[in-house]
Amino acid sequence: MGIPGLLDSRSAYGLVSRILHWSLALMLLWQLTGMAVRALLGRHPVSAFFVGMHQSLGTAIFVLVILRIVWMLAMRGRRPDHGNGLPAVAAKAGHAALYALMLLVPSVALVRAFGTTRGFAPFGIELAPPREEDVEALVWLGNAVHGTLGWVLAALIGGHVVAVLIHEALLRDGTLRRMAGRTRNSTAGPPSPGIDNLQGRKDAAGGTDSYARTS
């Protein structure tokens, strides 16, 4: 027997999907905040605080994105449906673009890291020793597209957040609730005693009236 709530269902995302989603969200927020701080302040102790973890967190993001894609494919027949029509197509296209960039942005940085004289040691674990000389093609590729694609990813994430707010504020279809692991039944509170009592009085009054009419 599996752990209840571990897997996705048609009404909500399971625990594994939620952990992967929110872990990636927090890591990406950290990375994008670091990019913004560095763009505003340049070389600064605050920038260095973020940049010091940039490579390690980028590696973690790359691994988590792969795990999330594998899990998404495993759960493809169980997940909440996006619906039909143009909004559903837009949602699927937006998610596909997000996944593609979440893979591509760290991939380019990893390629560059393997080609530099600094080596590559995320979280202090050496995966590639320092080279005697930079591999110019790898370094050029990383320098040319990593930062630009990172800003494109930031824009897509911003659009994703706006879309969620629209679903919650205007459509009220429970999009955010499903990623929080709550279904409609679990979020619906107990019926109001006042409403029940009022309905009971109406039913009683209706019964009295019916008796009066038939007597």
C-alpha positions as CSV (number, residue, x, y, z in Angstrom):
1,M,0.0,0.0,0.0
2,G,1.4,3.4,-1.0
3,I,1.6,6.5,1.2
4,P,-1.7,8.4,0.9
5,G,-1.2,11.7,-1.0
6,L,2.2,10.7,-2.4
7,L,1.0,10.3,-6.0
8,D,-0.8,12.8,-8.2
9,S,-4.5,12.5,-8.7
10,R,-7.1,14.2,-10.9
11,S,-8.0,16.6,-8.1
12,A,-4.6,17.6,-6.7
13,Y,-0.8,17.1,-7.1
14,G,0.8,14.6,-4.8
15,L,3.5,15.2,-2.2
16,V,6.4,14.3,-4.6
17,S,5.2,16.7,-7.3
18,R,4.7,19.5,-4.7
19,I,8.2,19.0,-3.2
20,L,9.8,19.1,-6.6
21,H,7.8,22.2,-7.6
22,W,8.3,24.3,-4.5
23,S,12.0,23.3,-4.2
24,L,12.6,24.4,-7.7
25,A,10.6,27.6,-7.2
26,L,12.7,28.6,-4.1
27,M,16.0,27.8,-5.9
28,L,15.1,29.7,-9.0
29,L,13.9,32.7,-6.9
30,W,17.3,32.7,-5.2
31,Q,19.2,32.5,-8.5
32,L,17.1,35.2,-10.2
33,T,17.4,37.5,-7.1
34,G,21.2,37.0,-7.3
35,M,21.1,38.0,-11.0
36,A,19.1,41.1,-10.3
37,V,21.3,42.1,-7.4
38,R,24.5,41.7,-9.5
39,A,23.0,43.7,-12.4
40,L,22.1,46.5,-10.0
41,L,25.2,46.5,-7.7
42,G,27.9,45.0,-9.8
43,R,30.8,43.7,-7.7
44,H,29.5,44.0,-4.2
45,P,29.5,41.9,-1.0
46,V,25.8,41.4,-1.4
47,S,26.3,40.2,-4.9
48,A,29.1,37.9,-3.8
49,F,26.8,36.3,-1.2
50,F,24.4,35.2,-4.0
51,V,27.0,34.4,-6.6
52,G,29.0,32.2,-4.3
53,M,26.1,29.6,-4.4
54,H,25.2,30.2,-8.0
55,Q,27.0,27.3,-9.5
56,S,26.1,24.7,-6.9
57,L,22.4,25.7,-6.9
58,G,22.4,25.7,-10.7
59,T,23.6,22.1,-10.6
60,A,20.9,21.2,-8.1
61,I,18.3,22.9,-10.3
62,F,19.5,20.8,-13.3
63,V,19.2,17.6,-11.4
64,L,15.8,18.5,-9.9
65,V,14.4,19.5,-13.3
66,I,15.4,16.1,-14.7
67,L,13.7,14.3,-11.7
68,R,10.6,16.5,-12.2
69,I,10.3,15.6,-15.8
70,V,10.7,11.9,-15.1
71,W,8.1,12.1,-12.4
72,M,5.8,14.1,-14.6
73,L,6.0,11.4,-17.3
74,A,5.3,8.7,-14.7
75,M,2.2,10.7,-13.5
76,R,0.9,11.8,-16.9
77,G,-2.2,9.7,-16.6
78,R,-3.0,10.8,-13.1
79,R,-2.4,14.6,-13.0
80,P,-5.0,17.4,-12.9
81,D,-6.2,18.2,-16.4
82,H,-5.6,21.7,-17.9
83,G,-8.9,21.5,-19.6
84,N,-9.7,22.3,-23.3
85,G,-9.5,25.2,-25.7
86,L,-7.0,28.0,-26.1
87,P,-6.3,28.5,-22.4
88,A,-5.3,24.9,-22.1
89,V,-3.1,25.0,-25.1
90,A,-1.4,28.2,-23.8
91,A,-0.9,26.6,-20.4
92,K,0.8,23.5,-21.9
93,A,3.0,25.6,-24.2
94,G,4.0,27.8,-21.3
95,H,4.9,24.8,-19.2
96,A,6.9,23.2,-22.0
97,A,8.8,26.5,-22.5
98,L,9.5,26.6,-18.8
99,Y,10.8,23.1,-18.6
100,A,13.0,23.6,-21.8
101,L,14.6,26.7,-20.3
102,M,15.0,25.2,-16.8
103,L,17.1,22.5,-18.6
104,L,18.9,24.7,-21.1
105,V,20.0,27.5,-18.8
106,P,22.0,25.3,-16.3
107,S,23.1,23.0,-19.1
108,V,24.9,25.8,-20.9
109,A,26.5,26.9,-17.6
110,L,27.6,23.3,-16.9
111,V,29.2,23.0,-20.4
112,R,31.1,26.3,-19.7
113,A,32.2,25.1,-16.3
114,F,33.7,22.0,-17.7
115,G,35.8,24.1,-20.1
116,T,37.3,26.6,-17.7
117,T,40.6,26.8,-15.8
118,R,38.6,27.1,-12.5
119,G,37.3,23.5,-12.7
120,F,33.9,22.4,-11.6
121,A,33.1,21.5,-7.9
122,P,29.5,22.1,-6.9
123,F,28.9,21.8,-3.2
124,G,32.7,21.2,-2.9
125,I,32.5,17.9,-4.9
126,E,35.0,18.1,-7.7
127,L,33.5,16.8,-10.9
128,A,36.0,18.4,-13.3
129,P,39.6,19.4,-12.4
130,P,40.8,22.9,-13.5
131,R,42.1,22.9,-17.0
132,E,45.5,24.4,-17.9
133,E,43.7,26.5,-20.6
134,D,40.1,27.5,-21.2
135,V,38.3,25.6,-24.0
136,E,37.3,28.7,-25.9
137,A,34.3,27.3,-27.7
138,L,32.7,26.1,-24.4
139,V,33.4,29.3,-22.6
140,W,32.2,31.4,-25.5
141,L,28.9,29.4,-25.7
142,G,28.3,29.8,-21.9
143,N,29.1,33.5,-21.9
144,A,27.0,34.2,-25.0
145,V,23.7,32.6,-24.0
146,H,23.6,31.7,-20.3
147,G,22.8,35.1,-19.0
148,T,20.4,36.0,-21.8
149,L,18.5,32.8,-21.5
150,G,18.3,33.3,-17.7
151,W,16.5,36.6,-18.2
152,V,14.1,34.9,-20.7
153,L,13.4,32.3,-18.0
154,A,12.8,35.1,-15.5
155,A,10.2,36.6,-17.8
156,L,8.5,33.2,-18.3
157,I,8.4,32.6,-14.6
158,G,6.8,36.1,-14.2
159,G,4.2,35.2,-16.8
160,H,3.6,31.9,-15.0
161,V,2.9,33.8,-11.7
162,V,0.6,36.3,-13.4
163,A,-1.3,33.4,-14.9
164,V,-1.8,31.7,-11.5
165,L,-3.0,35.0,-10.1
166,I,-5.6,35.3,-12.9
167,H,-6.7,31.7,-12.2
168,E,-7.1,32.5,-8.5
169,A,-8.6,36.0,-8.6
170,L,-10.8,35.8,-11.8
171,L,-11.4,32.2,-12.8
172,R,-11.4,30.8,-9.3
173,D,-10.7,27.3,-10.6
174,G,-8.4,26.1,-7.7
175,T,-5.2,26.0,-9.7
176,L,-3.0,27.1,-6.8
177,R,-5.0,24.9,-4.4
178,R,-4.2,21.8,-6.5
179,M,-0.4,22.5,-6.3
180,A,-0.9,23.0,-2.5
181,G,-2.3,19.4,-2.4
182,R,-5.8,20.4,-1.4
183,T,-8.9,19.4,-3.2
184,R,-12.3,21.1,-3.1
185,N,-13.6,18.7,-0.5
186,S,-10.6,19.2,1.8
187,T,-10.8,23.0,1.6
188,A,-14.5,23.4,2.0
189,G,-15.5,24.2,5.5
190,P,-18.4,22.8,7.4
191,P,-21.8,24.2,6.4
192,S,-22.8,27.3,8.3
193,P,-25.1,26.5,11.2
194,G,-27.0,29.7,10.5
195,I,-27.8,28.7,7.0
196,D,-28.8,25.2,8.0
197,N,-31.1,26.6,10.7
198,L,-32.6,29.1,8.3
199,Q,-33.2,26.3,5.8
200,G,-34.8,24.2,8.5
201,R,-37.1,27.0,9.4
202,K,-38.1,27.4,5.8
203,D,-38.8,23.7,5.4
204,A,-40.8,23.7,8.6
205,A,-42.7,26.8,7.4
206,G,-43.3,25.1,4.1
207,G,-44.7,22.0,5.8
208,T,-47.0,24.1,7.9
209,D,-48.3,25.9,4.9
210,S,-48.8,22.7,3.0
211,Y,-50.8,21.3,6.0
212,A,-52.8,24.4,6.2
213,R,-53.7,24.3,2.5
214,T,-54.7,20.6,2.6
215,S,-56.7,20.8,5.8
